[in-house]
Amino acid sequence: MEYDKLTIRGLRARAVNVPMQRPILTGTGQVDTFPLVLVDLTTEEGITGSGYIFGYTPLTLRSMVCFLKEIEELIKGDPVRGAA
């Protein structure tokens, strides 16, 4: 696919804290949830790419969403770049 022909329209980030059916026990305690930021990148050409970022702890979710909202302003109008 020719990524350079796609133009970034926007970025949407949503924090979710998914409960786990079976908690995981670690050396630092029990992990009951799977904190994620869901990310959608939309293009002017109508294509949307989706992904997620694992947050390790629910405390990181809010700051990651804020960071991505700041990034959105910097990348709007830029061409999409494929993986190097």
KEKE-3310 file (N, C-alpha, C; in steps of 0.2 Angstrom, whole numbers, plus 5000, padded with zeros to 4 digits):
npx = (5004:5002:5007:5010:5001:4990:4982:4983:4969:4964:4965:4959:4958:4954:4952:4951:4947:4949:4941:4948:4946:4952:4962:4980:4994:5007:5024:5023:5010:4992:4985:4970:4964:4965:4973:4970:4973:4963:4966:4962:4966:4962:4960:4960:4956:4947:4950:4952:4963:4967:4972:4980:4987:4995:4993:4999:4996:4981:4982:4990:4982:4975:4984:4991:4981:4979:4991:4991:4981:4987:4997:4989:4986:4999:5001:4990:4985:4997:5006:5003:5014:5022:5027:5045)
npy = (4994:5011:5022:5035:5042:5044:5055:5061:5064:5064:5059:5047:5044:5032:5028:5012:5000:4985:4971:4957:4939:4930:4934:4939:4934:4943:4947:4960:4960:4958:4957:4963:4970:4975:4988:4998:5009:5013:5016:5026:5030:5041:5045:5057:5051:5042:5030:5020:5016:5005:5002:4998:5003:4996:5000:4996:5000:5006:5020:5026:5029:5041:5051:5046:5047:5060:5064:5059:5066:5079:5075:5073:5086:5089:5081:5081:5082:5078:5066:5048:5037:5022:5007:5007)
npz = (5000:4997:5008:5008:5001:5009:5020:5037:5046:5059:5077:5088:5105:5118:5134:5142:5155:5157:5164:5171:5168:5175:5188:5188:5197:5203:5208:5213:5217:5214:5198:5192:5182:5164:5159:5145:5131:5118:5101:5087:5071:5059:5041:5028:5017:5021:5027:5042:5055:5068:5085:5100:5116:5130:5147:5159:5172:5179:5183:5173:5162:5160:5158:5146:5137:5136:5132:5119:5113:5112:5103:5092:5087:5082:5071:5062:5045:5040:5030:5030:5037:5034:5043:5047)
capx = (5000:5006:5005:5012:4995:4985:4983:4980:4963:4963:4967:4955:4961:4949:4955:4947:4951:4945:4942:4951:4942:4957:4968:4986:4997:5014:5028:5021:5003:4987:4982:4963:4962:4970:4972:4972:4971:4961:4968:4960:4969:4958:4963:4956:4953:4941:4953:4954:4968:4965:4977:4980:4993:4994:4995:5002:4992:4976:4985:4993:4978:4973:4990:4992:4975:4981:4997:4989:4977:4992:5000:4985:4987:5005:5001:4985:4987:5003:5005:5004:5020:5022:5033:5051)
capy = (5000:5018:5025:5042:5045:5045:5061:5060:5068:5064:5053:5046:5039:5031:5024:5007:4996:4979:4967:4950:4934:4926:4939:4937:4936:4945:4949:4966:4960:4955:4961:4962:4973:4976:4995:5000:5015:5011:5022:5026:5035:5042:5048:5061:5046:5037:5024:5021:5011:5005:4999:4999:5004:4993:5005:4993:5002:5011:5026:5029:5029:5048:5054:5043:5049:5068:5065:5057:5072:5084:5073:5074:5093:5090:5076:5082:5085:5075:5060:5042:5034:5015:5005:5007)
capz = (5000:4996:5013:5008:4998:5014:5025:5043:5048:5066:5081:5094:5110:5123:5140:5145:5160:5155:5170:5169:5171:5180:5190:5188:5203:5202:5214:5216:5219:5210:5193:5191:5176:5159:5157:5138:5128:5111:5097:5080:5067:5053:5036:5024:5012:5023:5030:5049:5057:5075:5089:5107:5120:5136:5151:5165:5178:5177:5184:5167:5156:5159:5155:5140:5132:5136:5127:5112:5111:5110:5097:5086:5084:5078:5065:5057:5039:5038:5027:5034:5036:5035:5047:5044)
cpx = (5004:5004:5006:5006:4989:4987:4980:4975:4963:4965:4962:4958:4955:4952:4949:4951:4947:4947:4944:4947:4946:4962:4974:4990:5005:5018:5026:5013:4998:4985:4975:4961:4967:4969:4974:4970:4970:4963:4965:4963:4965:4961:4958:4953:4948:4944:4954:4958:4967:4971:4976:4987:4991:4997:4998:4998:4987:4978:4988:4989:4976:4978:4992:4987:4977:4986:4995:4985:4982:4996:4996:4986:4994:5005:4995:4988:4994:5002:5006:5010:5020:5027:5039:5054)
cpy = (5006:5022:5033:5046:5046:5051:5060:5066:5069:5058:5053:5042:5039:5026:5019:5003:4990:4974:4960:4945:4930:4931:4935:4939:4937:4946:4955:4966:4957:4959:4959:4964:4973:4983:4996:5007:5013:5017:5021:5031:5035:5046:5052:5056:5041:5031:5025:5015:5011:5001:5000:5000:5001:4998:5002:4994:5007:5019:5030:5031:5037:5051:5052:5046:5057:5069:5064:5063:5078:5082:5074:5081:5093:5086:5077:5085:5082:5068:5054:5039:5026:5013:5005:5000)
cpz = (5000:5002:5012:5004:5003:5019:5031:5044:5055:5070:5087:5099:5116:5128:5142:5150:5160:5161:5167:5172:5176:5182:5190:5194:5201:5208:5217:5219:5214:5205:5191:5184:5171:5156:5150:5136:5120:5107:5090:5077:5060:5048:5032:5018:5014:5027:5038:5051:5065:5078:5096:5110:5127:5141:5158:5171:5176:5178:5178:5162:5155:5155:5148:5135:5131:5131:5120:5109:5109:5104:5091:5083:5080:5072:5060:5051:5036:5034:5032:5032:5038:5040:5043:5044)
residu = (MET:GLU:TYR:ASP:LYS:LEU:THR:ILE:ARG:GLY:LEU:ARG:ALA:ARG:ALA:VAL:ASN:VAL:PRO:MET:GLN:ARG:PRO:ILE:LEU:THR:GLY:THR:GLY:GLN:VAL:ASP:THR:PHE:PRO:LEU:VAL:LEU:VAL:ASP:LEU:THR:THR:GLU:GLU:GLY:ILE:THR:GLY:SER:GLY:TYR:ILE:PHE:GLY:TYR:THR:PRO:LEU:THR:LEU:ARG:SER:MET:VAL:CYS:PHE:LEU:LYS:GLU:ILE:GLU:GLU:LEU:ILE:LYS:GLY:ASP:PRO:VAL:ARG:GLY:ALA:ALA)
# end
